[in-house]
Amino acid sequence: MTRKRLRDDCFALPPGVDWTPVDEALARLRAALSRVTADEEVPLASAAGRILARPVIAKRDNPPAANAAVDGYAFAWDALCGADEARLPLAEGRAAAGRPFGGTVPAGYALRILTGAEVPAGTDTVVLQEDCEVSGNEVLIAAPRKRGANTRAAGEDAVAGTEALPAGRRIAPQDLARIASVGVGRVAVCARLRVGVLSTGDELIEPGAEGAGIFDANRPMLLAFLAAQGFEAVDLGRAPDRAEEVRAALDRGADEVDAILTTGGASDGDEDHVSKLLRAEGRIETWRIAVKPGRPLALGMWRGVPIFGLPGNPVAAFVCALVFARPALMLMAGAGWVEPEGVMLPAAFEKRKKPGRREYLRARLDPEGRVEVFRSEGSGLIGGLSWATGLCELPDGALEVVPGLPVRFLPFAAFGT
């Protein structure tokens, strides 16, 4: 497929919508967006971290033939005649991985076999060598529990012609073993979603620069976040509060990327040129989401490219990137709608929460495995993001948290960071 464009009105809200609950906002994003990336084929060595555009179909069975799971002796189960043990003559030769026996083991005989070797014709069961006693050309076998013991059946892991991995899966290192084991050397993947990051504001200066101003903390954070998701992160730089420079940055982004994350300039102030330009020359919707931290999320379109206007505060920008931008971008990238997997754990803190907003607290686990939260909920304290190993998600309704109450912990690893 070729790169697609989204509808200019994909972010439009129904008339009368005001505050939007988190789950409803996520559902609207899911309904509004679709995959925009093209297909491409890559060798297995380059496939890690990529998103499968089509299912991986097994080219052959895995294992291709029944094989031994242990070192021992192969024999036919029927040779036991129901006894708990049997003394069997040894056939000449042995079977080893990559060096099959090549003949048929005579009825009533046993054959030396090593782990991974094909189970030779005339046998169907393997007994562990520790359960055997060899004397001359005979072996005393302690009967395994069942026919086929200590063997792996042909096609036990995968059958030729069946799906080994589904489309939309992001290929993990362990998936490379799965793909290789079924004889596939090249896979169809989605082209990497290209996502730009643009900071705006006269007050921003580059980290480490001399002079007055606020160091731009959002751009390096968001670029690294996007790279961790497997996207191609494109630095669109900083634009001062001048309409022509913001326009030039957005134009450059529309030529280079599939989506743009912005911070700053998306409100209604005199110098908020992102929102002004989107209203005048593009399209913008401001979703007032019932979430803390974050609330407003500006969603717009510029020359067919979606714009995600994140809050300027780094803590709120990071939380909104995790909760809202990540699943939306994953959907556009071809991975489908990806939600983090949380776990319910006992709280190590107290909090009385008012109804009306979903809250995400910077959190980590204490030595007892309980969820503790950062000392302050102030969204200006960026150090809390480094202190935390995840987020504690508190539901929309009123809640009184006391130590021991189960709360939902979302580790940063569940967001791919």
ChimeraX attribute file (.defattr): number of C-alpha atoms within 10 A of each C-alpha:
attribute: neighborCount
match mode: 1-to-1
recipient: residues
	/A:1	11
	/A:2	10
	/A:3	12
	/A:4	15
	/A:5	16
	/A:6	18
	/A:7	13
	/A:8	17
	/A:9	13
	/A:10	18
	/A:11	23
	/A:12	16
	/A:13	15
	/A:14	7
	/A:15	6
	/A:16	6
	/A:17	9
	/A:18	13
	/A:19	16
	/A:20	19
	/A:21	17
	/A:22	21
	/A:23	13
	/A:24	12
	/A:25	19
	/A:26	19
	/A:27	12
	/A:28	16
	/A:29	21
	/A:30	17
	/A:31	12
	/A:32	15
	/A:33	19
	/A:34	20
	/A:35	20
	/A:36	21
	/A:37	23
	/A:38	17
	/A:39	18
	/A:40	15
	/A:41	15
	/A:42	15
	/A:43	12
	/A:44	16
	/A:45	9
	/A:46	12
	/A:47	22
	/A:48	16
	/A:49	18
	/A:50	25
	/A:51	27
	/A:52	25
	/A:53	25
	/A:54	16
	/A:55	17
	/A:56	21
	/A:57	20
	/A:58	22
	/A:59	19
	/A:60	17
	/A:61	19
	/A:62	21
	/A:63	19
	/A:64	18
	/A:65	17
	/A:66	20
	/A:67	27
	/A:68	31
	/A:69	21
	/A:70	19
	/A:71	19
	/A:72	21
	/A:73	26
	/A:74	31
	/A:75	31
	/A:76	20
	/A:77	20
	/A:78	14
	/A:79	17
	/A:80	18
	/A:81	9
	/A:82	10
	/A:83	10
	/A:84	11
	/A:85	16
	/A:86	17
	/A:87	19
	/A:88	20
	/A:89	18
	/A:90	23
	/A:91	17
	/A:92	12
	/A:93	13
	/A:94	19
	/A:95	23
	/A:96	19
	/A:97	14
	/A:98	9
	/A:99	12
	/A:100	16
	/A:101	21
	/A:102	12
	/A:103	10
	/A:104	11
	/A:105	21
	/A:106	16
	/A:107	13
	/A:108	19
	/A:109	21
	/A:110	30
	/A:111	25
	/A:112	21
	/A:113	30
	/A:114	24
	/A:115	17
	/A:116	22
	/A:117	23
	/A:118	27
	/A:119	30
	/A:120	24
	/A:121	15
	/A:122	18
	/A:123	23
	/A:124	21
	/A:125	25
	/A:126	31
	/A:127	27
	/A:128	21
	/A:129	18
	/A:130	10
	/A:131	14
	/A:132	18
	/A:133	13
	/A:134	14
	/A:135	11
	/A:136	8
	/A:137	10
	/A:138	15
	/A:139	21
	/A:140	16
	/A:141	25
	/A:142	19
	/A:143	21
	/A:144	18
	/A:145	10
	/A:146	9
	/A:147	15
	/A:148	21
	/A:149	19
	/A:150	22
	/A:151	22
	/A:152	21
	/A:153	19
	/A:154	16
	/A:155	16
	/A:156	13
	/A:157	15
	/A:158	21
	/A:159	19
	/A:160	16
	/A:161	13
	/A:162	15
	/A:163	14
	/A:164	19
	/A:165	18
	/A:166	14
	/A:167	18
	/A:168	22
	/A:169	19
	/A:170	23
	/A:171	17
	/A:172	14
	/A:173	11
	/A:174	9
	/A:175	17
	/A:176	17
	/A:177	11
	/A:178	19
	/A:179	21
	/A:180	14
	/A:181	20
	/A:182	25
	/A:183	15
	/A:184	17
	/A:185	14
	/A:186	16
	/A:187	22
	/A:188	20
	/A:189	26
	/A:190	26
	/A:191	23
	/A:192	20
	/A:193	25
	/A:194	21
	/A:195	24
	/A:196	28
	/A:197	26
	/A:198	24
	/A:199	24
	/A:200	26
	/A:201	21
	/A:202	14
	/A:203	12
	/A:204	17
	/A:205	17
	/A:206	15
	/A:207	11
	/A:208	8
	/A:209	10
	/A:210	9
	/A:211	7
	/A:212	9
	/A:213	12
	/A:214	14
	/A:215	15
	/A:216	21
	/A:217	17
	/A:218	22
	/A:219	23
	/A:220	13
	/A:221	14
	/A:222	23
	/A:223	20
	/A:224	13
	/A:225	20
	/A:226	25
	/A:227	16
	/A:228	15
	/A:229	19
	/A:230	19
	/A:231	22
	/A:232	18
	/A:233	22
	/A:234	19
	/A:235	17
	/A:236	21
	/A:237	13
	/A:238	22
	/A:239	23
	/A:240	17
	/A:241	19
	/A:242	15
	/A:243	16
	/A:244	13
	/A:245	15
	/A:246	23
	/A:247	18
	/A:248	12
	/A:249	18
	/A:250	25
	/A:251	14
	/A:252	13
	/A:253	24
	/A:254	20
	/A:255	10
	/A:256	16
	/A:257	19
	/A:258	26
	/A:259	23
	/A:260	26
	/A:261	23
	/A:262	26
	/A:263	25
	/A:264	23
	/A:265	26
	/A:266	28
	/A:267	18
	/A:268	11
	/A:269	10
	/A:270	9
	/A:271	19
	/A:272	19
	/A:273	26
	/A:274	27
	/A:275	25
	/A:276	20
	/A:277	19
	/A:278	21
	/A:279	15
	/A:280	9
	/A:281	13
	/A:282	16
	/A:283	23
	/A:284	27
	/A:285	20
	/A:286	19
	/A:287	19
	/A:288	18
	/A:289	22
	/A:290	22
	/A:291	22
	/A:292	17
	/A:293	23
	/A:294	23
	/A:295	21
	/A:296	21
	/A:297	22
	/A:298	23
	/A:299	23
	/A:300	27
	/A:301	25
	/A:302	22
	/A:303	16
	/A:304	17
	/A:305	24
	/A:306	26
	/A:307	25
	/A:308	25
	/A:309	29
	/A:310	28
	/A:311	26
	/A:312	21
	/A:313	18
	/A:314	22
	/A:315	22
	/A:316	21
	/A:317	25
	/A:318	23
	/A:319	22
	/A:320	24
	/A:321	24
	/A:322	20
	/A:323	16
	/A:324	20
	/A:325	22
	/A:326	21
	/A:327	22
	/A:328	25
	/A:329	29
	/A:330	23
	/A:331	21
	/A:332	22
	/A:333	27
	/A:334	27
	/A:335	21
	/A:336	19
	/A:337	20
	/A:338	14
	/A:339	14
	/A:340	16
	/A:341	12
	/A:342	18
	/A:343	12
	/A:344	14
	/A:345	17
	/A:346	20
	/A:347	24
	/A:348	20
	/A:349	15
	/A:350	14
	/A:351	11
	/A:352	10
	/A:353	17
	/A:354	13
	/A:355	11
	/A:356	14
	/A:357	22
	/A:358	22
	/A:359	21
	/A:360	24
	/A:361	24
	/A:362	27
	/A:363	25
	/A:364	22
	/A:365	19
	/A:366	12
	/A:367	7
	/A:368	8
	/A:369	12
	/A:370	22
	/A:371	27
	/A:372	22
	/A:373	23
	/A:374	18
	/A:375	10
	/A:376	11
	/A:377	14
	/A:378	12
	/A:379	19
	/A:380	12
	/A:381	14
	/A:382	15
	/A:383	11
	/A:384	20
	/A:385	19
	/A:386	9
	/A:387	13
	/A:388	19
	/A:389	18
	/A:390	25
	/A:391	24
	/A:392	26
	/A:393	17
	/A:394	19
	/A:395	18
	/A:396	18
	/A:397	12
	/A:398	14
	/A:399	13
	/A:400	10
	/A:401	18
	/A:402	15
	/A:403	15
	/A:404	14
	/A:405	16
	/A:406	16
	/A:407	22
	/A:408	19
	/A:409	29
	/A:410	22
	/A:411	21
	/A:412	17
	/A:413	11
	/A:414	14
	/A:415	21
	/A:416	15
	/A:417	15
